[in-house]
Amino acid sequence: MLFGAIGTGKTYISCAFALELIKKKQIGVKFITEYDLLALYFEKKYEAFKSFRECQILILDEIGKRVLADWQRIQLEELLSHRYNEMLPSIYITNLEQNDFKMFLGSRLADRLRENHLERFAFVGESLR
C-alpha cells in the first residue's frame, strides 16, 4: 500500500515499478483507478472488470477518493477479497491515512490485508507537481 499526500509520487513510482516488471520479467501488470474500475462494472463491461480480478499484478489507484454507493463497495470488496484469496499481488494507492484507509475498506477486508502482511509505504512532503 502506498499512501500519502497528493502529488508525492505514489502513482509515478508504482508505474515505474510496473514498467520494470513488464520489461525485465515479462510479468503482466494492470493499472486502473478505483473510479474507472467500478465504471467498467456499472457499464456492464464484466469481462473487462474481471480481467482486473485475474491479472498477475494489479495496481489500483485513488482508493477512497470518493464515497462509494453500496453496489460499488460490494464490487470493490469482492475484487480485493478474490485477489487476497488467490494470493494475487496487488498495489493499492491512496491519499487516505492508514486508519482512514482501514475504515474505508471495512474491518473484515482490512483484517485480511493485515493477515497477508500488507506492506505500507508512506509518501510525505510537498507536492512534486
C-alpha positions as CSV (number, residue, x, y, z in Angstrom):
1,M,0.0,0.0,0.0
2,L,1.3,3.4,-1.0
3,F,-0.3,6.2,1.0
4,G,0.3,9.9,1.5
5,A,-0.4,13.4,0.4
6,I,-1.4,14.4,-3.1
7,G,1.4,14.8,-5.6
8,T,4.1,13.0,-3.7
9,G,4.9,10.4,-6.4
10,K,2.9,7.4,-5.4
11,T,1.4,6.8,-8.9
12,Y,4.7,7.6,-10.6
13,I,6.7,5.1,-8.5
14,S,4.1,2.4,-9.0
15,C,4.0,2.8,-12.7
16,A,7.8,2.9,-12.9
17,F,7.8,-0.4,-11.0
18,A,5.2,-1.8,-13.3
19,L,7.3,-0.9,-16.4
20,E,10.3,-2.7,-15.0
21,L,8.3,-5.8,-14.2
22,I,6.9,-5.8,-17.7
23,K,10.2,-5.1,-19.5
24,K,12.6,-7.3,-17.4
25,K,10.4,-10.0,-16.0
26,Q,7.7,-10.3,-18.7
27,I,5.1,-10.1,-15.9
28,G,1.6,-8.8,-16.7
29,V,0.6,-5.7,-14.8
30,K,-2.7,-3.8,-15.0
31,F,-3.2,-0.3,-13.7
32,I,-6.6,1.4,-13.1
33,T,-8.2,3.9,-10.8
34,E,-10.9,2.8,-8.4
35,Y,-13.4,5.1,-10.3
36,D,-12.5,3.6,-13.7
37,L,-12.6,0.0,-12.4
38,L,-16.1,0.5,-10.9
39,A,-17.2,2.3,-14.1
40,L,-16.4,-0.9,-16.0
41,Y,-18.9,-2.8,-13.8
42,F,-21.5,-0.1,-14.0
43,E,-21.3,0.0,-17.8
44,K,-21.8,-3.8,-17.8
45,K,-18.3,-4.5,-19.2
46,Y,-18.0,-7.5,-17.0
47,E,-15.2,-9.2,-18.9
48,A,-13.0,-6.1,-18.7
49,F,-13.8,-5.8,-15.0
50,K,-13.0,-9.5,-14.5
51,S,-9.6,-9.0,-16.2
52,F,-8.6,-6.9,-13.3
53,R,-9.6,-9.6,-10.8
54,E,-7.5,-12.1,-12.6
55,C,-4.4,-10.2,-13.7
56,Q,-0.9,-11.2,-12.5
57,I,-0.3,-7.9,-10.7
58,L,-2.9,-5.2,-10.1
59,I,-2.2,-1.5,-9.3
60,L,-5.3,0.1,-8.0
61,D,-5.0,3.9,-7.7
62,E,-7.1,6.6,-6.0
63,I,-8.7,4.2,-3.5
64,G,-11.1,6.1,-1.2
65,K,-11.1,9.3,-3.3
66,R,-14.9,9.4,-3.2
67,V,-17.7,7.9,-1.1
68,L,-19.0,4.7,-2.6
69,A,-22.5,3.5,-3.2
70,D,-23.4,0.1,-1.7
71,W,-23.0,-1.7,-5.0
72,Q,-19.6,-0.1,-5.6
73,R,-18.4,-1.1,-2.1
74,I,-19.6,-4.6,-2.7
75,Q,-17.8,-4.9,-6.0
76,L,-14.6,-3.4,-4.7
77,E,-14.7,-5.7,-1.7
78,E,-15.3,-8.8,-3.8
79,L,-12.5,-7.9,-6.1
80,L,-10.0,-7.3,-3.3
81,S,-11.2,-10.4,-1.5
82,H,-10.8,-12.5,-4.6
83,R,-7.2,-11.3,-5.1
84,Y,-6.5,-12.0,-1.4
85,N,-7.9,-15.5,-1.6
86,E,-6.0,-16.3,-4.8
87,M,-2.8,-14.7,-3.4
88,L,-2.5,-12.3,-6.4
89,P,-0.1,-9.4,-5.8
90,S,-1.7,-6.0,-5.7
91,I,-0.5,-2.5,-5.1
92,Y,-3.0,-0.1,-3.5
93,I,-2.6,3.6,-3.8
94,T,-4.5,6.1,-1.6
95,N,-4.3,9.6,-0.2
96,L,-6.0,8.3,2.9
97,E,-4.1,7.9,6.1
98,Q,-3.8,4.3,7.4
99,N,-6.7,4.5,9.8
100,D,-8.9,6.2,7.3
101,F,-8.0,3.5,4.7
102,K,-8.9,0.8,7.2
103,M,-12.3,2.5,7.8
104,F,-12.9,2.9,4.1
105,L,-12.2,-0.8,3.4
106,G,-14.1,-2.1,6.5
107,S,-12.7,-4.2,9.3
108,R,-13.1,-7.5,7.5
109,L,-11.1,-6.7,4.4
110,A,-8.6,-4.6,6.4
111,D,-8.0,-7.6,8.6
112,R,-7.4,-9.9,5.6
113,L,-4.9,-7.4,4.2
114,R,-3.1,-7.2,7.6
115,E,-3.0,-11.0,7.8
116,N,-1.5,-11.1,4.4
117,H,1.3,-8.9,5.7
118,L,0.4,-5.8,3.7
119,E,3.5,-3.6,3.4
120,R,2.8,0.1,3.9
121,F,4.9,2.9,2.4
122,A,4.3,6.5,3.4
123,F,4.9,9.3,0.9
124,V,5.4,12.6,2.7
125,G,6.4,16.1,1.7
126,E,5.2,18.8,-0.6
127,S,3.6,18.1,-3.9
128,L,6.1,17.4,-6.6
129,R,3.8,18.8,-9.3
